[in-house]
Amino acid sequence: MKVLLINHFPLEGSGSGTYTRDVAHFLLKGGHDVCIIFPENKEPAPVEGMRYRPVYFTGNTEAIAGAASGATASTVTSALPFNYPCFTTHPRSTTTFADLDEQQLAAYFTAFEQEIARAIEDFAPDIIHVQHIWLLSYLASKHDLPFIITAHGTDLMGYEKWPEFRVYANEAASACNRVITISKDNCKATVDTFAQIKEKTVLLSNGYNNDIFYPEALDRAALLATYGVPYNGEKFVLFAGKLAHFKGVDVLLHAVKKYEGLQPDAFVTVIAGTGQEDENLRRLAKELDLKSVFFIGHQSQAQLRSLYSTADVFVTPSRYEPFGLVALEAMACGLPVVATNKGGLSDFVTSEVGSVTNCDPDDICAAILSEMETNERLPGRRALVAEYALQRFSMTHYIEELDNIYQEVLAK
């Protein structure tokens, strides 16, 4: 089968980007042929067997330098003269769809319309799989090919915030053959937003890349030293993800204030990620006079695997989370999770592998302390957490279900 994957974001730095790359990787392993269309402002790292069709953007000096270092001169010259738009933020772009003026939006549509048409002509896909019920799904709907959409949740945020884009999302929802939703909450919210998709919606919980995320045996002090984090036997609390308001990292910092006050010098808290709230969060940490909080910026998946494998507790303090793939990746490395009850996290975070609580500093602090105690009481817990994730949510299992959906659509 030939599958054309399309995403609104690069293949790293966002949940849907990670999802797209992982789906492509496991489809290739299963013997399928894959081509991916996505925006970029630098040359993507090649992956054996994977066909890339990036649409290039140049939004800032760093992006232009990044693209120029690996791309051909013609690629850089033809790049759209603004950064790729997002629903909230991305490690390499803070431009939103609402920031695009009329001319930029027209250029965005034209660039992707041309790339999709070329891919269909050259690659001849059997099916198109687009991420987000949004602009590129609308463009895919213009071609006489079976196509499905995965609704990732941030598209619903865009739909709510920006009414001017709803006409495109509505048309895409009406035209697609199937909509995949990623959690129970995401499924309900998607159907509530797009009533016309009710009969063609399927719930398929996200899978994590089990070729990348698994437990590693590492020295905690040595690992933290590589990030300039001093370590003297403290408990290690970790957050990783986009530094956006809805991720609730400010709530976590207020929780840190509480557990540092209860047990001084007993914890080290590491914040991995970048985003539009980065500066505000660093300022808040100083205002709260937090003693052992360290911001280490964006990390690769391999680096995250090492951090997950050495921390004591992973925290996802989101105000809302359509699914929460990073929490699942952490669990795959044996790391118990403290999650909030807003969105899809409660679909897979159980008392066996962590805690689900309110998005509130007191409750998050209490859950972190409780998880620390449980870890001490159950020394073999990490292996159980990793096995739970592997048996239920690996991408190996996910791709089998996804392939069934492709086959059902193609059979009609």
C-alpha positions, 0 to 999 in steps of 0.5 A: 500500500502507498500512503501519503501522510500530511501534517501541518507541522515538522516531524519533531517538536509537536505531538502530531509531528512525532505521531506522523514520523512514528506512523511512517516508520512503522508502516515502512517496517510493515512493508508499505510505501510512505511519502510525507508532506510537512512544513520545515524551516531547516533541512530534515534529517534523512531516514532510510526508505522514507520519502520527504516532501518538505514545504520550506518556510523562513521565519527568522534568522535561525530558521534561514541559517538552519535551512541554508546549512543543509538545503540547496540554494534553490530550496532556500530561495523558494522558501515562503518568507515567513515561519510556518504557522501553529495552533499555539507554539512550536520549538521553532515557530511562534507564528500562529495561523491567525498571524498570517495576512491575506497574502501569506495565507494565499501563499501557504495554500498555494505551496501545499496545494502544489506539493500535494498535487506533485506527490499524487502525480509522482507517488500515486498514493492509494490513500491520504492520511492527514493530521488535524481537521484543518487547512491541509485536510481541506486541500486533500479533500480536493483530490479524488482519493480516499483520505482519513484525518486524525484529530489531535485536539489542537485543531479543535482549539484553532476551530474555537479561537479562529472562526475565519478558518472554520469553513475549511475545517468543515469542508474537510470533515464532511469530505473525509472517509474516516476521522481517527480520534486519539482519546475518549475526551478527544472523540467526544469533543471532535464529534461535538464540534463536527456533527457530520462525522459521527458515523465515520469516527473511530477511537484509536488511542495513540501509540508510542514508538517502542523502537525509541522508548524503553528503559535504560540503565543509566547513572543519574548523577552523571546524566544530570551533570551533562545538563549542568544540574548538580545532584546529591541524592535528591528525588528527581521530578521531570516535565517534558513538553511544549512550554505553552499555557495549556500545558500548565507548567506554571501550576507545576512550579507552584507545586514545586514551591510546596514540596520544596517547602515541605521537604527542603533540599529533597528534590530536583525538578527538571523542565525540558522543552521550549515555547512561548511561555519559556521566559514567563516560566523562568521569571515565575521560578525566580519569583517563587524563589525555587531552589532546585528547578532547572530549565534544559530546553528542547531535547531529542527523543533519545535524550528524553529516553535517558531522562525518563529512565533516570527520573522518579516521577514524570508530571503532566500538569496540563490544563487540557491534554487531548491525549498526552503522548509524552506521558506514555513515552515516559511510562514506556521507560518505566517512569510513573506519571502524575497527570491531570484529569483534563482530557485524555490522560485518564484513558491510560494513566491508572493507579498501577502506573501513576496518579490522576489528579486536579490541575491544582498545585496542592493536588499535584504536590500531594500526588508527586509525594504519594508517587515517591512513597509508592516507588519506595514501597514497590522497588520493582515498579519501574518494570511493571510500568514499562510492561504496561505501556508496551503491552497496551500502547506500543506503535507495533500494536497501533499500526496493526489497527491503523492498517485495518482502518486503511483497508476498510476505507479502501474496500468501500 
